[in-house]
Amino acid sequence: MATPLMRQYHRIKAKYKDTILFFRVGDFYETFEDDAKLVSKELNIVLTRRSKDEPVPMAGIPYHALDAYLSRLVKKGYKVAICEQLEDPAKARGLVRRDVVRVVTPGTLIEDTLLTEDNNFLFSIYKHKEIYGFAALDISTGEFFAGELDFYGLNAEILRLQPSEILSNSKLNLDFQIKILAEEYYNDYEKILKEHFKVAELSGFGIGEYGLRAAASALKYAKENTMNDLKNITSLQGYFKDKYLILDSTTLKNLEIFHNVLGEDKYTLYHTMNKCETPMGARLLKRWMQRPLKDIDEINDRLDAVEELANKQLLQDSIRTILSRIKDIERIKTRVSLGRAAPRDLISLKESLKQADKLRINFESKILKNSASKIYGIEGIIELIENAINGDYPVGEGVIKEGYNEELDEIKRIASNAKLLIGKMEERERRNTGIKNLKIGYNDVMGYYIEVSKSNLSKVPKHYRRKQTLKNSERFVTDELKELEYKILSAKDRIYEIENKIYRDILKKLGEMIDVIERTAKSIAIIDVISSLARVALEMNYTRPEVDESMDIEIRNGRHPVVELYTDFVPNDTHINSDARFIILTGPNMAGKSTYMRQVALIVILAQMGSFVPADYAKIGIVDRIYTRVGASDDITRGRSTFMMEMVELANILNTATERSLILLDEIGRGTSTYDGLAIAWSITEHIHNSIRARTIFATHYHHLIDLENVLDNVRNYHIAVKETQDGLIFVRKVMPGGMSKSYGIEVAKLAGVPEKVVKRAKEILNLIEEEKVIEVRRGKKIIQTMLFGEENCSDILDEIKRMDIMNLTPLEALNKLNELKRKIENR
């Protein structure tokens, strides 16, 4: 038969079936039954049983180690319900009252010990036909925004934000773990949002219905699991993709913006540019990089600010020193608002605000001046914490400073001076009564008492109350003694009770000033980001780009911001404009074609996010979207080959790119036969040039394409220069005008370490192919002759090919002709 404790456990567990229940029992959080088996396995802790009479599986952790174990479970995607004791077990009548005070999920964390420096987003999706409403909520910082996207945009947004937890109203074909929520989370969106933000209408947010539904679901889910009103969520921002340069998921991966090819954070654009001194600044820098701007005035405002600090190194150094002493007050603000800030948080907040006050500098640039002007009203917060909080002690053990509360000070004096107070009272009573041998004693039965010898009983005052008669003396109590006894014996409990109440009152007062902390945190973040960009510009010799409405991308001596840190980098120019919109880039493998294309894209991103760029000069005409088709990949789980994946990505580009886009194509068509690949590459070039008219760099080994410069007005040929020497190939890494009709594949194979015997044979075969001669196939000791085209059987086909006027064939006619010739050969 279950004990009362286990019946209580089962009653609470029934409400949280999909979570691991941490059940507080004394100094431990216990788990039972299936939860215990799971926790024992995941945390590698001992699985025991309640008792011989009650063989229930049990696994527990010390209460003070909760965060460490919680972090491991949350990182593995588990939800954990924290069930606390709601009363002091020593004072409980019967079974201690318990209940869940919070459900911890990956997307609802607020503790520093469980979080990284990055945002921790809870992401919710509402799908309606082909529209995807979405919302991203970080309760640890208070950031909340929503909008509507298509499928490709949604996928890119998830990749950009890297949310810890994703919710949805329906199953989605996404490569992420998704929790399906009931429709009630989405259907009551108007009530949820209006009540939280205290507004009569939702139209003011400027967000579509499906984005609002997603926002409401995220807010409701977060409130339910934190069991808090989340008053720190004070605004809902709209995400409008037309404001930003769009970087889809493929582009983020190919350009290694936030993660390199190994999935690591280092050797990325973000890692290179992040010189921020505060976590708030680092998060804001990532947002700027995720969403480069399209508004020229906003871009130039940022560039003005970067230029101001880049030109004033002493000021920059001073600012960075100040910033280095500032903690993550954006997250401290949230813990204050939720009533979960520790004393050390408040000390960090106070010291950080003292430093922030030093940032009220008379800046010249608009952004910095505006940020500095918003750092005000912090004196009251500093003064309150300074006067009240002793950060060296926990709540109940001295966290409230002496002098802040008279009642607390008196109780502390009583607790620390009990013997002295009793001694003083004893001396006073002896003096008042004239009884020289009067003593004040103590025992566990009576407590404190006044003992008088029988020879002095005639001197006992009337207000003394007799409590015990002994052989030679009698014991008395007075109201004053009992009051002092109560104060002494209950002092510790009273100190905890009063300190806790005062501390909660202080958090409430600070909560009323959350807007001041939030405003200050945002200002600090902006100053930090500008300082970081200025520091990189200064250290790496970046220059201020010109950003305008033209179609130009003019770069002199441009460099790859990441690669140049780890090698002797060769700078290169880029000349793209309305008369030369399409670059066909040829050159051998390993020469640097992909690096060059990525470098152009990264310079555009940096310019539009408001950063200086790695070049001697850069003029960037606003880009609305960057597309990249670089490298090979497949998707086995969906049955997609490398070539199929390439075509899917290509279709997206061709269907959504505009004249303002920047398209980077690398080796299109290599996943199929040479002729099919060439035909596709040719046709794509024509379509982009004639119909889309986007700025494009196309790296290719199809040397036939260089002839298009003579046919298509805006096509220009460039190549990566190499030098041939007796010892092999030397990569010059310089981009030069003109096409290259040789791939140097065999030379690259030699550099890669392919055996000399194989290299030599490859050269022989290449020469025979180029001369259309017989190739001898070596099979052991036997030699079999074959031909690229058998002259005896295919001479008529060769003649037909020679007569073809390739330059006047349309892509469709070329494909049809190839198909016709293919059928003729197959029928021989």
N, C-alpha and C positions, 0 to 999 in steps of 0.2 A: 504493500500500500504506500502511495506517495506521501512524503512528509509535507507539512505546510509550506516549507521553502520551495520544494519542487512543484507543488500546485501553483504557487505564485509565479514561478518561472514559466510554467506551461501556459498560464493565462497571458503573460506578457509576450511570450514567444509567438503565440497564435496571431498576434497583431503584426508581427514582423517576420513572416515566413520566408521571405526572399533575402533575409540578411543574416549575418552572423551576430548573435546576441552576446555582448560582453556584460555579464551579470555581476554587479558589485556585491561581494561578500567580505566584509571586513577590509583587510588590506589587499585584497586580490580581486581581479576581474575574472570570474569563472565562466567557462563555456561547458555545455553539457550535451550529451547524446551525439547526434550527427555533427553539430557545430564543433564539438570537442574533437572528434575524429579528424575533421577538416583542418582545424587550427593546429592540432598536433602535427599533422603532416606538413602544412605550409610553413609553420614557424619553427619546426623541429624542436618541439617541447614535449615533455613527458605526458603520456596519456595514462591517467589513473582512474580510479573508481571512487564513488562517494564513500562507500563503506561496504563491509561484507554483507550487511543486511539490505543495502540499497546499491546493487551493482550497476550504477549509472555511469557511463563513460564521462570523464571530466578532465579538462585541461585549463590551467589558469596562468595568469601573468600578474606580477606585482603592480599595484595601482600606479606607482611612480614611474614605471617603465611603459606606460600606455602608448605614448607617442611613437616610441621606437617600433613597437610591434604593429601598431596601427598603420604606420607608414608602409611596412612590408605588405600588409594585406591589401591596402588601397592601391598600391602600385600594381598588384596583380588583378585589379579590377573588382575586388569584393566590396560589398556594402556592409558596414558594421554599425549596429545599433548599440549605443552606450546607455546602459541601465544603471542608474545611480541609487544610492540609499538617500532617501529624502528626509531622514531624521537621524538624530544621534542614537546609535544602538543602545548606549548606556541609559538613555531616557525613554526608550521605546517601551510601550506596553504591549507585550506579545511580539508578533512578527514585525520586523522593520518594514516600513513603507518603502516601496521601490517603484521606479518607472523610468521609461526611456526619456532621456533629455536631449538626445540628438542622434540622427542617423548620418554617419560619415560615408560619403560617396566620393569617387575621384573628382567630380566636378564641383563639390561644395566644401572644399577645404579652406581654412582660414589660418591655421597654425603655421608659424614660420618653420617649425621642425618638419612639417609635412610638405612644404612647398619649395620650389626652386625660385630663382630670380625671375623666371619668365611668368607671363600671364598663365592663369589656370582657368581656362574657359569651360563653362557648361554650354553646350551647343544644342539648340533645338531646331527641328525642321518640321514644316507643315507643307505637305505635298498636295497640290491641287492641279490635276492634269499635268501640264508641262511647266507649271510655275512652282517654284520652291521658295516658300517663305522661310526665313531663317532668323535666328537670334543668337547672340553670343553674350554670355553673362559671366563676369569674373567677380564673385562676391568678395574675394579677398582684396580687391582694389576699388570695387564699385562701378567698374566699366560695364556698360550695357548698350548694345546697339543691335539693330535689326534692319532687314530689307528683303528684297525679292530678287531671285536670280534664276537663270536657266540651269540645266544639269551641269554643264561644263563650269559655269561660274561657281556653283555650289561646291563642286569637287575641289576647285582651286581655293575657295575660301576656307574649306576644312583643312587643306594642306597648309595654307598660310598660317592659320591660327593654331593648329595642332591641339585641338580641344582634348581635355581629359575624359570627357563623357559626352556622348551624343544621344539625343532623344529624337523620336520621330513619331508621327501619327500613322505611318505605314512602312512596310518593308521597302528597302531601297537597294539598288544594285551598286553599292559602294563598297570599297575595300576597307571598311571600318566597322568596329563592333557598335551596334546600335540597339538601344532599349526602346521598345515600342510602348508608348503611353496610351492610356484610355482617352477617348474623344472628349471627355469632360474637361481635360486639361486645356483643350484648344477651343471648345465651344463657348466657354464662359469668358472669353478673352476681354470683352468690353468691361464686365464687372470687375475682373481681376485688376486690370490696368487702371481703370478709373478710381477704384478704391485706394490703390497703392499710391498713385501719383496725385490723388485728390484733384482731378480734373473733371469737367462736365462733358467734354468732347475729346475724341482721340485724333481728330483731323489735324490738330496742331503739331503732331509728331511728324506729319508728312510721310508716313509709312503706309504701304498698302495693307489690305486686310489680312493677307496670308502671313506677312511679316509680323503683324500685330498678334496673330494667333500663336505664332512661334514664340514671341516674346512673353506672352501671358503664360504659356506652358512652362517655360524656363523659370519664370518667377514663382509660379505656384509650386513647382517641383522643389526649388531651392528652399522656399519657406517651409514646406512640409518636412524636409529632411533636416534643416537646421533648427526647426521649431522656434523660429525667430521672425519678427516682422520685417527684417532687413531694411531698416530705415536708412542704412548707408547707401542704398540704391536710390539716388535722388533724381536721375535723369535717364531718358531713353533716347539715344541718338539714332538718326536714320543713316543707313548706308546707301549711298547713291553712286552706282558704278560709273556714271557719266563724269563724275568729278575726278576720277583717278585713271592713271595709266594701268591697264589691266595686265596682270601677270598670271597666266593660267597655271595649272598644276604641272604640266609638262615643262613649261618655261622655268618655273621655280626649281625643278629638278635639274634640268639641263644646264642652267646658268650657275647652279650651286650657290644660291642666294643664302639659304639658311643651313643646308646640310650638303656635305660633299657626297661623292659617289658611294662612299662606304657608310653613309648615314650618320657621319660624325659632324659635330658643330665646327670643328677647326678647319682651316683652309677654305673658308667661305667668305662671301662678301660681308656678311654681318659680323663675323669674327674679326675681319680686317678693320672695319669701320667703328667697331664698338670700343671706344676709349672712355665710356661713361664712368663716372665715379659713384653714381647712385643706382639702385635697382629701378627707381622710377624712370630715370633717364634711359636705361638700357631697354626697358619695355617700350618707351615712346619711340626710340630709335628704330626698333623693330617694326612698329606700326608705320612709321614714315617710309620705311623700306618696303613694307608690304603694299603700300598704297602711294606710289609717287603721284604728284599732282599734275593737273593739266592746265590750271589757271596760272598764267604767266606772272600776274601781279603777286600771287601768293608765293610762287617759286622765288621771285626776286626779293621778296621780303625776307625769306629764309637766307638767301645768298648774301643780302646786305648784313645780316646778323653774323653769319660765318666770317665774312670779310672783316667786320669790326674786330672780332676777337683774334682772327689770324694776323691782323696788322698790329695788334697790341699784345705782345707776348707776355709782358709783365702782368698786365691785367688778367690775361688768360691763366697764367700760373697761379695768381692770387685766387681767382674764382675756383680753380680746380682744387686748391688746398682746402677752401671752405667746403666745397661739395664732398670731399673725401671724408668729412666729419659728420655727414648727414646720413641718418639711417632710413629705412624704408617706411617713412611716415604715411605713405599711401595705404599700406596694409595695417599699420598701427591704428590709423584712423578707423578702419573697419572693425578691428577688435574692440576699440573704444565704443563704437556705436552699438556693437552687439553685446556689450557688457562683459567681454572676455579678455580684456587687456590686463596683462600682468603688471606689477609695479615696475619691473625693468623696462616694459614698454613705455610707461609714462616718463621715466627718466630719459629714455632715448628720444621721446617726443620733445621733451623740454630742451635737451641739449641740441637737438636738430633745429628746433625753431630759433634758438639763440644764434646758430650759424646762419640760418636763412635770413635773419635780420641784417646780416652783413652783405647780403646780395642786393640790398636796396641801393643800387649804384646808379649814377646818372649816365645811363647808356645813351648812345646816339641812334642806333637802329630801331626800327619800329617794333619788331618782335621782342627784343631784349628789354626795351623801355617799357613796353606793355606788361611783360612778365614781372619785372621788378616792381612796377606800380601796384601789382596785385598782392604783394607781400605786406599785409598790414593787419592790425587787429590781433596780433599774436601775443601781445604783452600780457593780456589777462590769462591766457593759457599758461604761459611761462611762470607767472606769479603764483597761480593756483597750485601748480605742481611743486614749485620751489618751496612754498610755505607748508605744504601738506605731506608730501611723499618722501619717505626714506627708502630708496630703492635697494638697500642692502638686506632688507628683511621681507619675508612673505606676509600676507595678510593674516592678522591675528598674533603676530610675533614682533611687532614694532614697526610696521610699515608707515603708520601715521606719526609724523614728527611731533615732538614735544612742543607745546604752545599753541597747537592748532585747535584742540578741543579740551576745555577745562575738565569736564567729567572724566574723559579718558586719562588725562594727566593725573587726576586724583587717584583713580583706580590703579594706575601703574605705580604710583608712589606707595600705595598701600601694599601692593604685591611685592615690591622690592624692599619695603621697609617694615615688614610685618613685626619682626622682633623689636625693632626700635620703637614702633608705635605702641606695642604692648608694654614695653619698658617705661615709656613716657607716661602712659596711663597709670601704671602701677605706682610710679613715683608721685603722680598727682593725687591719687587716692590715699596714699599714705599721709601726704601732707594735709589733705582736706579732713581726714578722719582722725588723725593723730595716732593711728595704729602703725607702729614702726615695723612690725613683722608681717604686715599685709602682703600677700603674694597673689599674682595672677598666674594660673596654671591652665593646662589643657589635657584632655583625654578624648578618645574617640567616641565615648558614650555621651559625655556632657558638652563637649566642645570647650570653649574658654569659660573660666570661672574665677571668682575672687575667694580666696581662702583666708579665714580669720580664726585666730586661736580663741578658745573658749574664755580665756581670761580677758579678752578685749571685746566680747560680744556687746557690752553696754555702749560701746562707741559706734556700733554699726548704724549707718543712716537709714531712715525710713524707706528710701527708694531701692534699697538692696532687697532682693527677693531670695529667700532661702531655697536651695535646691537639694542639698545633701548634708546629712549630719554624720560626722566621724567621731572617733573616740576623744580626740583632743582638739578638734576644730570643726568648723562648719563652712560650707561652701555656698556662695551667693552669685547671683547674676544681676546685671542692670541692663536697662534698654540700650544704653550707650555701648556696653561691652558686646551685647548681642549684635548690634548694628556693625560694630567693628569686626566681629567674628564673621558676619555674613560677607562683608567687603573683602576680608582676607581670603576666606575659603572659596568664594566665587569669583575672585579677581581674574583668574586665568580665563574662565568661561566668559566673564563680562568683557575682558579685553578683546577676545576674539569677536564677540557679538558686536561690540561698539565699533571696533576697527572695521569690521566687515560692512556695517551700516554706513560708516563715514566714507569708506572706499567706494561703495556703490553710489553714494551721493556725489562723490567727486567724478566718477565716470558719467553720471547723469549730467552734471554741469558741463563736462567736456563734450558730451554728446550734443549739447545745445550749441556748441561752437564748431561742429563738424564742418560746416561750410567754409570756415576760416582755414581749417587744416587742409581741406580738399583743394581749395583755391591755391594755398601755398605750395602744396605738393605738386600741382600741375605746373606752377611757375618754375619750381626747382627743376622739374623734368625737362622743360623746354630749354632753360639755361644750360642744363647738363648736356643735352643733345647738341646744341649749338657749339658748346665748348669742345665736345668730342670731335665733331666734324672739323672744327678749326684746328684742333691738335693734329689730326691726320693730315690735313692740308699743309700744315707747317712742316711736319716731319717728313712727308713724302713728296713735297714739292708739287702739290696739286695747283690747278689754276681755276679761276672763276669762269664758268661757261656762259656764253650768251644763249639765252632761250627766247625763241620768237615763234611767230605763226608760219614761218616759211616751211618749205619742204626739204630744207638743207640738213644734212648731217656732215659737217665739215670738222675734221679733227686733224690737228698737226701733232705728230709725235705722240700719239695715244699709246697708253700702256694698260696691260691687264692689272687691275688693282691687287689681285691676290698673287698671281704668278710672279710678278716682279719682286715680291718679297723673298722668293726662294731661288732665284736664278738671275743670271746676267741677261736682263730682258732687252730685246731689240724693239724700240718704238716704231710705230707705223702710222701713216696717214690714212685718212678715209675721206673720199669725195663723193658724196651722194647729194643730188639736187634734182630739181624738176626736169633738167635735161639729161641727167644720168641717174636714173632711179633704180636700175637693176644691174648689180655687179655679178658677173660670172667669174668665180675664183677657182683657178686651177693650180695644181702643184702636187708634189708627191705626198704620200702619207708621212706623218711625223714632222712635216715641214712647219706646221703651225696654223693651218687653215681654221681649225675649230677654235683655237685660242684667239685668233684674230676676230672671228665673228662674235665670240662671247665678249671680248673686250669692248667692241662697239656697243653691244647691248647694255653692258654694265655701266658704260659711260653715260648712256642715255638715262638709265635708271637713276644713277647718282645725280645727274643734272636736274631731273624732274622732281627728285625728293628734296632738292635744295642744297646739295652738297657741291663743293669744288670737285674737280675731276682730274684723273691722272693723264694729263696732256699739257702740251705747251700752249695750245689754243683749242677751243671747242665751241662750235655754234650748233645748237640743237633746235631744229624745228619740232614743235610739239608732236609727240607720238601718242596715239590713243591705246595701242596694244602691241605687245611684243610676242611674236610667235617663234617657236624654235622646233625644228625637226632635226634633231642631232642624235647620233648614236643608234644602236640596234637594241631592241628588246622584244620579248614575246610575252604572251599571257596564256600560259598553259591551262589555267583554271577555267578560262572562258573559250578555250579552243582557238585562240588567235595566234597565228604564226607571226614571226618577225615582220614579214612583208605585209601581212594583214594589219598589224598594229601601225605600221608606217602609213598605210593607206587611210586608216581611220583618222589618225592625227592630221594627215594631209587634207582629208575631206573637211575637217573642222576648220582648218586654215582657209581653204578656198571658199567656204560657205560663210565665213564670218569676218574676214579681214576687210579693212577699208583702205582708202587712199592714204590715211594718216598712220597706218600700221607699219611696223618694222618686222619683216619676215626673214628668218635665218634658216636656210635649208642646207643640209649636209648630206651629200651622197644619196639623193633621192633615187629610188629605183634599183638599188644594188641587191635587193632581196629577191629579184626574179632574174629571168634570162637577160642577156646583154641587150638584145634588140627590144624586148618589152620595156626594160628599164630606160633605155635611150628614148624610146617613143614617149613614155610617160613624162620623163624629164623635159623633153622638148615641148610637149603639149602644155605642161605646167608653166614653163617659162613664158610661152605665148599668152596664156590666159592671165597670168599675173601682170604681165607687161601691158596687154591690150585692154583688159577688163577691170581688174582691181586697181592697178596703177600704184600699188604699195611700194614703199622703199624696201628693197630686197637684196640680200647677199646669198648667192647660191654657190656653194663649194661642190665641185664635181670632178670625176675622173672621165666623164663623157666628153672627150675633146672635140667631138663633132659640134658641141654646143657653142664653141667659141666663134663659129661662123655666123651665129645669130647677131653679133655686133654689126655685121654688114647689112643686116636685114631689118632689125628692130631698132628704132631710133634711139631709145633710151637705155639700151644695153651697153655696158662697158666691160671689157675684159681686163682682169688683173690676175697676177700669178704670184706665188711665193717663190722667191729666187733661191736657186741652189747652185753649187759649183761642183763640176765633175773633175776629179783628180785621179791620178794613177792609183792612189790608195783607196779610192772610193768616193762617196758622195759627202759633201759638206753642206749643211743647212745654213743658209745665210739669214733666214727668218725675216727677210725684207719683202714687203708687198710692192710689186712693180706693175706698171701698166702693161697690157698685152696678155694674150693667152699662152698657155704652155701645152704643147701637143704630146708630151711624154710624161708618163706617170712615175717612172723610176721605181716601179714596184719590186723588181728583182734586186736593185741596189739597197732598198730598204730592208728586204728580206735578209740580205747579207749582214747589214748592220744589226739586225735583230738576233743574229746568231744562227741562222739556218745553215746547215752543213755546206761546205764549199762544193761538194760533189753535186748537190741538189741545185745550188745556184748556177753552177756551170751548165748543167743540163737544161735549166730553165732558159738560159740565154740562147742556147742552140735552138730550142723549140720556138722561142720568140722570133728569132731570125727566119726560121722556116715559115712560120705563120705570116710574118710580114711580107715575105717573098712569094707566099701562096705555093710553096713547094711541098713535096711529099715529106711527111713526118714518120720517122721510124719509131714504132712503139716497142720498147725493150721489155720483154717478159722473160726474165731469167736469161738464158743463152739464146733464146729465140728472138728474132727481130721481125716485127710485122709492120708493113707499110700502110699508112693511112693518109688522108688528105683533109684539109679544111673543107675544100670542095673537090670532089672527084672530077677531074677534067673530062675523063672518058664518058661519064654519064651525065655531067651537069654543065657542059660547056655552053649549052643554050641558055641556061639560067644565069651563068656568069656574064654572058653577052647582054642578057636582058638587064642585069643590074648595072652594067657599065653604061648602058644607054639611058638609064633613068635620070631625069632632071630633079635631083633631090631638093634643090632650093625652091622649086616651084610646087612641091607637093604639100598639101595641108597635112596636119597630123593624122586626120582620119584616113586620108588617101594613103599615107605612108603605112599605117597599120593594116589597111586592107591589102595593100601590095605585099607586105611582109607575110601576111596570112596566106595569100595566093601562092607565093614562092615556097612557103613551108609545106603546103599541101603537095606541090609538084615534087619536092624532094622526097617526102614521105612515100609517094607512090612509085618511086624508082626502084 
